[in-house]
Amino acid sequence: MDSTADIYDADELREEIEGDLGLLRELVDSFDRDTAGRMVRLRSAIQTGDVDLVRREGHALKGGTGLFYARTASATAASIEEMGITGDLSNARVAVDRLEREIGILRAELDKLFKG
C-alpha cells in the first residue's frame, strides 16, 4: 500500500482514468472550479443556518471528493451533509475547516501525478 492510501486510492483512480493524465487534468480542473464555489456557499449557509443548502453542498462535495477515491475527505463531506439533514450545525464550521484541509492535501497529492 502506498503512502497516499489515507488520502486517496491511487490504484482505483489510475484504473478509473485508464492512465489518461489528460482526462485526470480535466477532472481536477473541473473539481477545482466547482469546489471553490461550493466551499464559499457552504460557509455562507452555515453562517445563515440554511440547513438545506448545507445538505446539498455537503452531498455535492462528497461526490466530488469521491470521484478521486478520497475516502477521508468524502467521509468528512458526508458528515457535513448529515449535519444539514439533521439540522445540527453546531460542529459544521469545524467540519468545513477539516474538509478544506483534506481537500488541500488531496490536491497536493494529485498535482504530484502531473510532475512525474
Order of alpha helices (4+ residues) and beta strands (2+ residues): alpha-alpha-alpha-alpha-alpha
